[in-house]
Amino acid sequence: MTRPAAVVTGAAAAIGRAVAELFAERGYGVVAVDLAEPPPADLARTPGIVPSAGDVAEEAVNEAAVRLTLDRFGSLGTVVLNAGIGGTPPLEAPGAVERFDRMVAVNLRGPVLGARAAAPVLRSRRGGAIVLTASVSGLAGDPGVWAYNAT
């Protein structure tokens, strides 16, 4: 059976969860991707939502989410690339550069890989939407969150 379907990343909490639940409430099939393993039990029980655990900084996770959506729902029309992380340590702190690298992987690389995985499907169907969420922190300086602001 074909029904409208979406992939939503960062779907275990906050904006991503609200988006996944709203799409499901409106009749979409949703593959809800999040790093949380196992996925939150109540999200897994929501009709229309199929949780998928994985790191969006990995190309295979994004490709698998698109395949799962097509396999389960027969279509893909929307991708909401919402996964992101914060937690910026002071610039001089041990591990600050490693944390920045991780933030770049999730907050920048993740959306690129998500769009890359979905674009051929959307193009072949002659339409759809790729939505990227962002923080207002990218527009102004927030003391103490330099890496998050940059990503």
KELODREN-605380 format. One record per residue (C-alpha): residue number from 1; residue in one letter; x, y, z. Coordinates in pm, 1 decimal. Each point is the difference from the previous one (the first is absolute). Layout:
KELODREN-605380
<pt><nr>NUM</nr><rest>A</rest><east>X</east><north>Y</north><up>Z</up></pt>
...
END
This chain:
KELODREN-605380
<pt><nr>1</nr><rest>M</rest><east>0.0</east><north>0.0</north><up>0.0</up></pt>
<pt><nr>2</nr><rest>T</rest><east>132.6</east><north>341.8</north><up>-95.1</up></pt>
<pt><nr>3</nr><rest>R</rest><east>-57.4</east><north>289.4</north><up>238.5</up></pt>
<pt><nr>4</nr><rest>P</rest><east>173.4</east><north>333.5</north><up>44.6</up></pt>
<pt><nr>5</nr><rest>A</rest><east>320.7</east><north>-55.4</north><up>189.6</up></pt>
<pt><nr>6</nr><rest>A</rest><east>279.8</east><north>192.8</north><up>165.6</up></pt>
<pt><nr>7</nr><rest>V</rest><east>338.2</east><north>-50.1</north><up>160.4</up></pt>
<pt><nr>8</nr><rest>V</rest><east>58.9</east><north>208.7</north><up>312.8</up></pt>
<pt><nr>9</nr><rest>T</rest><east>343.2</east><north>7.9</north><up>167.4</up></pt>
<pt><nr>10</nr><rest>G</rest><east>56.9</east><north>96.1</north><up>360.5</up></pt>
<pt><nr>11</nr><rest>A</rest><east>-344.8</east><north>-147.5</north><up>60.7</up></pt>
<pt><nr>12</nr><rest>A</rest><east>27.8</east><north>-127.3</north><up>356.8</up></pt>
<pt><nr>13</nr><rest>A</rest><east>-58.1</east><north>337.1</north><up>167.5</up></pt>
<pt><nr>14</nr><rest>A</rest><east>-94.9</east><north>366.1</north><up>-32.8</up></pt>
<pt><nr>15</nr><rest>I</rest><east>-56.7</east><north>141.3</north><up>-350.5</up></pt>
<pt><nr>16</nr><rest>G</rest><east>75.1</east><north>-326.7</north><up>-179.5</up></pt>
<pt><nr>17</nr><rest>R</rest><east>-245.4</east><north>-195.4</north><up>213.1</up></pt>
<pt><nr>18</nr><rest>A</rest><east>-270.8</east><north>262.0</north><up>-45.6</up></pt>
<pt><nr>19</nr><rest>V</rest><east>51.4</east><north>-5.2</north><up>-377.8</up></pt>
<pt><nr>20</nr><rest>A</rest><east>-10.0</east><north>-381.9</north><up>-14.4</up></pt>
<pt><nr>21</nr><rest>E</rest><east>-317.0</east><north>-13.2</north><up>209.9</up></pt>
<pt><nr>22</nr><rest>L</rest><east>-168.6</east><north>274.1</north><up>-204.2</up></pt>
<pt><nr>23</nr><rest>F</rest><east>74.4</east><north>-175.8</north><up>-329.0</up></pt>
<pt><nr>24</nr><rest>A</rest><east>-131.5</east><north>-329.7</north><up>140.8</up></pt>
<pt><nr>25</nr><rest>E</rest><east>-311.5</east><north>173.9</north><up>132.9</up></pt>
<pt><nr>26</nr><rest>R</rest><east>-63.3</east><north>134.0</north><up>-350.6</up></pt>
<pt><nr>27</nr><rest>G</rest><east>20.0</east><north>-344.2</north><up>-157.9</up></pt>
<pt><nr>28</nr><rest>Y</rest><east>363.6</east><north>-20.2</north><up>-103.4</up></pt>
<pt><nr>29</nr><rest>G</rest><east>220.2</east><north>-298.4</north><up>51.8</up></pt>
<pt><nr>30</nr><rest>V</rest><east>309.0</east><north>121.6</north><up>183.0</up></pt>
<pt><nr>31</nr><rest>V</rest><east>344.4</east><north>-148.8</north><up>41.2</up></pt>
<pt><nr>32</nr><rest>A</rest><east>122.5</east><north>168.6</north><up>316.0</up></pt>
<pt><nr>33</nr><rest>V</rest><east>380.4</east><north>-5.3</north><up>14.1</up></pt>
<pt><nr>34</nr><rest>D</rest><east>188.3</east><north>70.2</north><up>320.5</up></pt>
<pt><nr>35</nr><rest>L</rest><east>319.4</east><north>-100.7</north><up>172.4</up></pt>
<pt><nr>36</nr><rest>A</rest><east>-206.2</east><north>-123.6</north><up>296.2</up></pt>
<pt><nr>37</nr><rest>E</rest><east>31.1</east><north>-377.8</north><up>30.0</up></pt>
<pt><nr>38</nr><rest>P</rest><east>-245.5</east><north>-143.2</north><up>64.2</up></pt>
<pt><nr>39</nr><rest>P</rest><east>-245.6</east><north>257.2</north><up>-133.2</up></pt>
<pt><nr>40</nr><rest>P</rest><east>-238.7</east><north>143.3</north><up>259.2</up></pt>
<pt><nr>41</nr><rest>A</rest><east>-269.3</east><north>-264.0</north><up>55.7</up></pt>
<pt><nr>42</nr><rest>D</rest><east>-289.2</east><north>245.5</north><up>-27.4</up></pt>
<pt><nr>43</nr><rest>L</rest><east>128.4</east><north>126.8</north><up>-334.9</up></pt>
<pt><nr>44</nr><rest>A</rest><east>17.7</east><north>-358.6</north><up>-125.2</up></pt>
<pt><nr>45</nr><rest>R</rest><east>-364.8</east><north>-49.8</north><up>103.3</up></pt>
<pt><nr>46</nr><rest>T</rest><east>-123.8</east><north>303.3</north><up>-193.7</up></pt>
<pt><nr>47</nr><rest>P</rest><east>-201.3</east><north>-120.2</north><up>-302.0</up></pt>
<pt><nr>48</nr><rest>G</rest><east>175.1</east><north>85.5</north><up>-325.1</up></pt>
<pt><nr>49</nr><rest>I</rest><east>344.4</east><north>49.5</north><up>152.2</up></pt>
<pt><nr>50</nr><rest>V</rest><east>282.9</east><north>-246.0</north><up>-56.5</up></pt>
<pt><nr>51</nr><rest>P</rest><east>298.4</east><north>83.5</north><up>222.2</up></pt>
<pt><nr>52</nr><rest>S</rest><east>349.0</east><north>-49.6</north><up>-138.8</up></pt>
<pt><nr>53</nr><rest>A</rest><east>313.1</east><north>33.5</north><up>213.1</up></pt>
<pt><nr>54</nr><rest>G</rest><east>313.8</east><north>136.2</north><up>-158.8</up></pt>
<pt><nr>55</nr><rest>D</rest><east>257.5</east><north>274.9</north><up>-25.9</up></pt>
<pt><nr>56</nr><rest>V</rest><east>-92.7</east><north>250.6</north><up>-273.6</up></pt>
<pt><nr>57</nr><rest>A</rest><east>369.1</east><north>76.8</north><up>-47.8</up></pt>
<pt><nr>58</nr><rest>E</rest><east>24.8</east><north>-340.4</north><up>-172.7</up></pt>
<pt><nr>59</nr><rest>E</rest><east>-99.6</east><north>-24.2</north><up>-365.7</up></pt>
<pt><nr>60</nr><rest>A</rest><east>-135.0</east><north>-354.3</north><up>41.8</up></pt>
<pt><nr>61</nr><rest>V</rest><east>-245.9</east><north>112.4</north><up>271.0</up></pt>
<pt><nr>62</nr><rest>N</rest><east>-151.9</east><north>263.0</north><up>-230.0</up></pt>
<pt><nr>63</nr><rest>E</rest><east>-20.2</east><north>-239.9</north><up>-292.5</up></pt>
<pt><nr>64</nr><rest>A</rest><east>-159.7</east><north>-265.7</north><up>222.6</up></pt>
<pt><nr>65</nr><rest>A</rest><east>-264.3</east><north>248.3</north><up>120.6</up></pt>
<pt><nr>66</nr><rest>V</rest><east>-99.6</east><north>77.9</north><up>-358.9</up></pt>
<pt><nr>67</nr><rest>R</rest><east>-12.8</east><north>-372.2</north><up>-89.8</up></pt>
<pt><nr>68</nr><rest>L</rest><east>-203.7</east><north>-79.9</north><up>311.9</up></pt>
<pt><nr>69</nr><rest>T</rest><east>-248.0</east><north>275.3</north><up>-85.1</up></pt>
<pt><nr>70</nr><rest>L</rest><east>-45.0</east><north>-131.1</north><up>-353.0</up></pt>
<pt><nr>71</nr><rest>D</rest><east>-26.9</east><north>-361.2</north><up>120.3</up></pt>
<pt><nr>72</nr><rest>R</rest><east>-252.2</east><north>74.4</north><up>277.1</up></pt>
<pt><nr>73</nr><rest>F</rest><east>-211.5</east><north>270.6</north><up>-159.5</up></pt>
<pt><nr>74</nr><rest>G</rest><east>63.8</east><north>-20.6</north><up>-375.3</up></pt>
<pt><nr>75</nr><rest>S</rest><east>86.1</east><north>366.3</north><up>-36.7</up></pt>
<pt><nr>76</nr><rest>L</rest><east>212.4</east><north>286.1</north><up>124.5</up></pt>
<pt><nr>77</nr><rest>G</rest><east>-108.7</east><north>360.4</north><up>-36.1</up></pt>
<pt><nr>78</nr><rest>T</rest><east>154.5</east><north>184.5</north><up>292.4</up></pt>
<pt><nr>79</nr><rest>V</rest><east>326.7</east><north>-10.5</north><up>189.6</up></pt>
<pt><nr>80</nr><rest>V</rest><east>41.8</east><north>208.5</north><up>314.6</up></pt>
<pt><nr>81</nr><rest>L</rest><east>368.1</east><north>17.1</north><up>92.0</up></pt>
<pt><nr>82</nr><rest>N</rest><east>-20.2</east><north>111.8</north><up>358.7</up></pt>
<pt><nr>83</nr><rest>A</rest><east>267.5</east><north>-195.6</north><up>190.8</up></pt>
<pt><nr>84</nr><rest>G</rest><east>248.4</east><north>219.9</north><up>179.9</up></pt>
<pt><nr>85</nr><rest>I</rest><east>216.0</east><north>12.2</north><up>308.6</up></pt>
<pt><nr>86</nr><rest>G</rest><east>135.2</east><north>269.8</north><up>226.2</up></pt>
<pt><nr>87</nr><rest>G</rest><east>216.0</east><north>-11.7</north><up>307.1</up></pt>
<pt><nr>88</nr><rest>T</rest><east>289.2</east><north>228.0</north><up>-79.6</up></pt>
<pt><nr>89</nr><rest>P</rest><east>290.6</east><north>-14.8</north><up>244.7</up></pt>
<pt><nr>90</nr><rest>P</rest><east>226.3</east><north>300.3</north><up>52.8</up></pt>
<pt><nr>91</nr><rest>L</rest><east>232.7</east><north>47.2</north><up>-296.1</up></pt>
<pt><nr>92</nr><rest>E</rest><east>312.5</east><north>-78.6</north><up>203.0</up></pt>
<pt><nr>93</nr><rest>A</rest><east>-146.4</east><north>-304.6</north><up>178.1</up></pt>
<pt><nr>94</nr><rest>P</rest><east>133.6</east><north>-348.1</north><up>-67.4</up></pt>
<pt><nr>95</nr><rest>G</rest><east>-219.1</east><north>-165.3</north><up>-260.7</up></pt>
<pt><nr>96</nr><rest>A</rest><east>-139.2</east><north>326.7</north><up>-136.6</up></pt>
<pt><nr>97</nr><rest>V</rest><east>123.2</east><north>-63.8</north><up>-353.7</up></pt>
<pt><nr>98</nr><rest>E</rest><east>-124.9</east><north>-359.0</north><up>6.9</up></pt>
<pt><nr>99</nr><rest>R</rest><east>-343.8</east><north>119.8</north><up>113.2</up></pt>
<pt><nr>100</nr><rest>F</rest><east>1.8</east><north>259.3</north><up>-277.2</up></pt>
<pt><nr>101</nr><rest>D</rest><east>83.1</east><north>-273.7</north><up>-252.8</up></pt>
<pt><nr>102</nr><rest>R</rest><east>-296.8</east><north>-204.4</north><up>125.8</up></pt>
<pt><nr>103</nr><rest>M</rest><east>-229.6</east><north>302.0</north><up>-26.2</up></pt>
<pt><nr>104</nr><rest>V</rest><east>114.3</east><north>60.9</north><up>-358.0</up></pt>
<pt><nr>105</nr><rest>A</rest><east>-69.6</east><north>-366.6</north><up>-78.9</up></pt>
<pt><nr>106</nr><rest>V</rest><east>-355.3</east><north>8.5</north><up>137.6</up></pt>
<pt><nr>107</nr><rest>N</rest><east>-107.0</east><north>360.5</north><up>-59.6</up></pt>
<pt><nr>108</nr><rest>L</rest><east>155.6</east><north>53.5</north><up>-345.6</up></pt>
<pt><nr>109</nr><rest>R</rest><east>93.1</east><north>-335.4</north><up>-152.7</up></pt>
<pt><nr>110</nr><rest>G</rest><east>-323.3</east><north>-167.5</north><up>116.6</up></pt>
<pt><nr>111</nr><rest>P</rest><east>-232.7</east><north>228.9</north><up>-197.5</up></pt>
<pt><nr>112</nr><rest>V</rest><east>220.8</east><north>-25.3</north><up>-309.0</up></pt>
<pt><nr>113</nr><rest>L</rest><east>-10.9</east><north>-379.4</north><up>16.2</up></pt>
<pt><nr>114</nr><rest>G</rest><east>-375.2</east><north>1.6</north><up>65.2</up></pt>
<pt><nr>115</nr><rest>A</rest><east>-67.6</east><north>223.5</north><up>-298.5</up></pt>
<pt><nr>116</nr><rest>R</rest><east>237.5</east><north>-205.7</north><up>-213.7</up></pt>
<pt><nr>117</nr><rest>A</rest><east>-182.5</east><north>-322.8</north><up>87.6</up></pt>
<pt><nr>118</nr><rest>A</rest><east>-348.3</east><north>142.6</north><up>-63.8</up></pt>
<pt><nr>119</nr><rest>A</rest><east>61.1</east><north>218.6</north><up>-305.6</up></pt>
<pt><nr>120</nr><rest>P</rest><east>5.8</east><north>-277.1</north><up>-263.6</up></pt>
<pt><nr>121</nr><rest>V</rest><east>-331.6</east><north>-138.5</north><up>124.8</up></pt>
<pt><nr>122</nr><rest>L</rest><east>-166.3</east><north>341.1</north><up>11.2</up></pt>
<pt><nr>123</nr><rest>R</rest><east>141.1</east><north>89.1</north><up>-341.2</up></pt>
<pt><nr>124</nr><rest>S</rest><east>-128.2</east><north>-325.8</north><up>-152.1</up></pt>
<pt><nr>125</nr><rest>R</rest><east>-347.3</east><north>77.7</north><up>138.9</up></pt>
<pt><nr>126</nr><rest>R</rest><east>23.0</east><north>355.6</north><up>-134.7</up></pt>
<pt><nr>127</nr><rest>G</rest><east>-40.9</east><north>171.8</north><up>331.2</up></pt>
<pt><nr>128</nr><rest>G</rest><east>4.3</east><north>2.5</north><up>374.4</up></pt>
<pt><nr>129</nr><rest>A</rest><east>157.3</east><north>200.7</north><up>275.1</up></pt>
<pt><nr>130</nr><rest>I</rest><east>328.5</east><north>-7.0</north><up>185.5</up></pt>
<pt><nr>131</nr><rest>V</rest><east>-29.9</east><north>210.5</north><up>314.6</up></pt>
<pt><nr>132</nr><rest>L</rest><east>301.2</east><north>90.2</north><up>213.1</up></pt>
<pt><nr>133</nr><rest>T</rest><east>-49.9</east><north>143.1</north><up>345.1</up></pt>
<pt><nr>134</nr><rest>A</rest><east>249.1</east><north>243.7</north><up>147.1</up></pt>
<pt><nr>135</nr><rest>S</rest><east>53.0</east><north>191.5</north><up>319.0</up></pt>
<pt><nr>136</nr><rest>V</rest><east>-21.8</east><north>374.0</north><up>44.8</up></pt>
<pt><nr>137</nr><rest>S</rest><east>342.3</east><north>-44.5</north><up>160.6</up></pt>
<pt><nr>138</nr><rest>G</rest><east>143.7</east><north>14.8</north><up>-349.8</up></pt>
<pt><nr>139</nr><rest>L</rest><east>-113.5</east><north>360.5</north><up>-31.7</up></pt>
<pt><nr>140</nr><rest>A</rest><east>156.1</east><north>152.5</north><up>309.2</up></pt>
<pt><nr>141</nr><rest>G</rest><east>270.2</east><north>-71.6</north><up>249.8</up></pt>
<pt><nr>142</nr><rest>D</rest><east>-90.5</east><north>-199.0</north><up>308.4</up></pt>
<pt><nr>143</nr><rest>P</rest><east>273.7</east><north>13.7</north><up>261.2</up></pt>
<pt><nr>144</nr><rest>G</rest><east>139.7</east><north>-342.6</north><up>74.2</up></pt>
<pt><nr>145</nr><rest>V</rest><east>-146.7</east><north>-186.9</north><up>-296.6</up></pt>
<pt><nr>146</nr><rest>W</rest><east>249.0</east><north>85.9</north><up>-272.4</up></pt>
<pt><nr>147</nr><rest>A</rest><east>-5.1</east><north>-341.0</north><up>-169.1</up></pt>
<pt><nr>148</nr><rest>Y</rest><east>-377.2</east><north>-29.8</north><up>0.0</up></pt>
<pt><nr>149</nr><rest>N</rest><east>-31.6</east><north>349.8</north><up>-145.0</up></pt>
<pt><nr>150</nr><rest>A</rest><east>243.0</east><north>-87.7</north><up>-278.1</up></pt>
<pt><nr>151</nr><rest>T</rest><east>-179.2</east><north>-320.2</north><up>-93.3</up></pt>
END
